[in-house]
Every structure is written in C-alpha cells, then in structure tokens.
Amino acid sequence: MLTSLKGRSVIVTGGSKGIGRGIAKVFAATGARVTITARGEESLKKTCDELNRAGGTVRYEICDVSDWDSVRAMVDSTAKAQGGLDVMCANAGAFPQTKIVDMDVAEWDQVLATNLRSAFLCVKAAIPHFDRAGKGRVVLTSSITGPITGFPGWSHYGASKAGQLGFLKTAAMELSRYNTTINAVMPGNIYTEGLQDLGQEYLDTMAASIPLKRLGAVEDIGNAALFFASDEAGYITGQQVVVDGGQIIPESLDSLGEI
C-alpha cells in the first residue's frame, strides 16, 4: 500500500475531461487537495462539482497552458489556496487529426504549444514552490504515439509527445537540486471523449489490436501517475512507463490470433 497523499497539494492540467479527469479523480480519492485546469469554465465547474460530490476536495482554475503568464498565475494561485504545491501533473494535450499534406502551420504550432511548451511552462512555474517546500513531484502525460508508434494525421501530436520525453531527461537532472522527481506516463488507447469522436470502427479496431482486448480506462493512467507521485517512487526520476494493455508488444495483428 502506498503512503497516503491525503492533504497534499496537486495540480492536474487539462483536468476537466478525459485522462486529466481520471488523474484528478484518483488523486482526489486519496484525500489530496486537487486543482484542475482547462480553458473552458463550464466543463471545469461540472467536473469539479462531480468530484466534490464524490468526497473529493477539488477546485478549478481557468488557464491557457501555452501562455506563460497564465500558467504562472495559475500555479501561484493554487499554491496560495492549497498551502503550497506537492505534485504537478502536466497532462493538458490536444490531438486534432490532420495529415501533413493538409496541415497548416498554425495547427502544428498550436499542438506543439499545448502539448510540449506547456510541459516546460508548468515545470518552470512549479520550481519556486518545490524549492520552498524542499521537495516535489512532476508527472507528464506523454503517449506511445510518437516515442514508440505512429498514426496518420498525428505527426504534430507524435512530435510533441516524443519531445516531452526529451525534455524529461534534462529536467530530471535539473530538478534534482530541488529534491524533485519528474517521470512520464505513456498511455496507449484510453477510452475518452476524444477517442469516441473518432468513431466506433476506430475503437473496435484498436481494441482488437490490444492483447488485453480492451481500451484502457482513464483511472489506469491516474493510478500510474499516483505511483510516480508517491513517497515510494522517491528514487525514480527521468523515467517513463507504458500503460497500454500490451498494445505495442505484438509484431502483427495475426500474432494475436495465437493467444
């Protein structure tokens, strides 16, 4: 059993839906004080109310994670409201599906800003609070797409997620002086609102390609993030864990017919 995170201060960016909501739910269930962020207040308020009704202690901040002033203000406000900052879950991400030939430069820049620039901004804004506390945890939500696999239409998404892992290695060294660890969770296909939009055929095809024969739940990613945030993971930094039901293992779909 992991040491309780009850009372610890946690930020989950992109926490109003999808994987972010799952991460926030898992942390809130442990008794942590959680702030979720996104750009839309309506979805933030809805998720916040739902998690609080379930017994959590959750608040929200409107934040554009690609903007330095917005991120810094959000982190400082959260630390003030929650008595400091213990865990930064840099989860916010975008994954529009557009092939390279059809993609305009603005879309590429926006995805890189939302997914990769935001990771840097969140870490930078958190450092003074980790320094003050003498410790901290950062968990990035990366992906198998980019670092390990590819999919048509997600060149920008894949680049941003691979970039997060490149950032992770140097950040682990630099954050060590603040007694702070940084690690990444690499989800496979997780059942979220975003995947629903890709259609049932896509969902069925993806499930068939996974040895466990199902898509992951958002809580699966939340549980991995919780471990990286725990006292027990205090000697793990600069690492990543794949949470994909075994999706990247088979050499081909035909090989799954043998099990």
Secondary structure, 3 states (H helix, E strand, C coil): CCCCCCCCEEEEECCCCHHHHHHHHHHHHCCCEEEEEECCHHHHHHHHHHHHHCCCEEEEEECCCCCHHHHHHHHHHHHHHHCCCCEEEECCCCCCCCCHHHCCHHHHHHHHHHHHHHHHHHHHHHHHHHHHHCCEEEEEECCCECCCECCCCCHHHHHHHHHHHHHHHHHHHHHHHHCEEEEEEEECCECCHHHHCCCHHHHHHHHHCCCCCCCECHHHHHHHHHHHHCHHHCCCCCCEEEECCCCCCCCCHHHHCCC
